[in-house]
């Protein structure tokens, strides 16, 4: 069999296989969160999210918005050296991110089994 025929068969199989994989995973809400940072952020985003009194006061100052909080929970970096500290039946996570105006912020979020609570917002 010539090389061109082998290549044609390979491409045909690759195309059919790609359509099969796309059809199987099209309707599912699949995520590939293999790294610890992605797992923690995904876990916090999927829980009911609440704000503490201190965080609500900081949000009322208008230098930060809830969109900044959501973006930090999606694209932020978890500082594991300061995180994973047990508090009651939850764990504190320290997440570094940026606002829309490119100002650095640090979020302290307590992750309980049934909810996540934004405890503090720190401007860097």
N, C-alpha and C positions, 0 to 999 in steps of 0.2 A: 504494500500500500504506500502511496506517495505521501510525502510530508504535507502537502496541501490538503489531501483528503483527511489525514489525521487531525490537522488543525481545524478543518471544517467540522468534523465530528465533535472535537473538543468544544468549540464555540457553540454548537447546537446544544450539547449537554449542559454547558454553563448557562445558557439562556433559559432553557427549560427548568433547570434547578433553581435559578434566580426567581422565576415566576412562582414556583412551588413554595419557596421560602417566604416570598412576599405575601402569598395568599394565606399561608398558615399564620403569620404574625401580624396581618393587617388589622384585624379586629381586636387584638389584645393590647392591653396597656402594659407593655413590657418595658422594663428599665434594666440597664446593665450597670448596677452600682457595685462595682467590685472593690473599690478603694474605700477606706474608712471615712474619709472626708465626705464622699458622696453618700455613703450610707447614713451618716449622722444627719446631714442636711435634708435628705429625703425623708427620714424619720420625723424630723421636726416639722417639715412642711405638710406632712400627711395627717398630723394630729390637729385637733381643735386648738387654735392659737389664741392666747389671752395676754393682756397687758397688765402689769402690776401698776400700783398707784404712782410709783416713782417714774416708770416708763411713760405713763400717760401724761405726767407733768412735763417731761422732757419733750414729748411729741407736741404738746401745746405751745412750746417755745417757737415752733415753726421753722427751725433750721434743718429739721429732718422730717420726712414724711413716711407714711406707711409703705409707699412704693420702694423707698430706700431699704426698709426692713425686709420686704419681700425679695428684693434683688440680692441683698446680703445673704438671705437664707437660701437663695438659689445658686449664687456664684461665689460666696464667701469662702474663707479658709478657716477651718477649725483649729485652734491652738490646743493641741492635745496635752501639752505640758501643763497648762493651766486648767484643763477641762477634766471631765470624768470624775468629778468630786461628788461623793454621796452627800445629799442633803435630804434628810427624812427618807421618803420613798422615791426620790428623784435624783437626777444627776445634773450638775451645772456644766454647760458647754460655753466656751468663750469663742466667739466667731468674729473674725476681722473682715471688714468689707469697706465699700465706698458708697458715698451718696451720689445722686445724679450730678451734683456740682463738683464731684471728684474730691470730696473731703473724706479722710479716713475716719472710720468709726469702729467701735468694738461693741458687740452685743453680748450680754450675759443672759443665756436662756436656760431655764430649768426644765428638764424633760421628765415629766411624770409618766407613768404607764398609760394614762388616759388622756393627757393634755400636755401642752407646752406653754410655759409662761415666760414672757420677756420680762426679765427682772430689772435690767439696767442698760442704758445706752451711754457710751463714753465717747466724747469727741477727742480725736487725737490731734 
